[in-house]
Amino acid sequence: MTRISARPVWMSLGLAALLAGGPAGASGPCDAAAYRAFDFWLGDWQVHTAAGKLAGHNRIERGYRGCVLHERYTTPGGYAGESLNMYDAGRQRWHQTWVDNGGLLLRLEGGPRDGGMVLEGETAAADGTRTRHRISWAPQADGSVRQHWESTDGQGQWKTAFDGRYTRRKAD
């Protein structure tokens, strides 16, 4: 008669629980309300300009055990970019790093404001010219999201770079 050890079963169940994100009911490292402040942006979106023209498509998904929002944006003309967004609990700030197929690196920081999200940052051109950026996302009553991107001009005045409306994509 062979004896069956309970240890391998216990170890297998423990490993399965770990891979699944821990025991049922256990909270994750990013479950606090501060990590959910940008959840209104999650989804698969069509993005239109203020004039109503299709600007592109944007998909925002949660990843890395719920700690990161991963944005993937594409336009009909071939422009594409991505961002990683995360709440930094140590500094109590939201952070976004955006990169695109045009060579832009944009780092923004900020947090919730007036029911939405406002992130700000600065870019530097090869000639040393600095441009400030401020992007706000605001959920609307109809379920859409308004994104307003402002940048400073040569005189340091804020100008609208993009004013768009996100609406949920219909299933194909």
BELJO-V417679 format. One record per run of one state. SS is the DSSP state (h for helix, s for strand, l for the rest). FROM is the first residue (numbers start at 0). LEN is the number of residues. If there is no record, write none. Layout:
SS;FROM;LEN  SS;FROM;LEN
This chain:
l;0;6  h;6;13  l;19;13  h;32;4  l;36;2  h;38;3  l;41;1  s;42;7  l;49;4  s;53;10  l;63;4  s;67;7  l;74;5  s;79;9  l;88;4  s;92;8  l;100;4  s;104;9  l;113;2  s;115;9  l;124;5  s;129;10  l;139;5  s;144;8  l;152;5  s;157;11  l;168;4
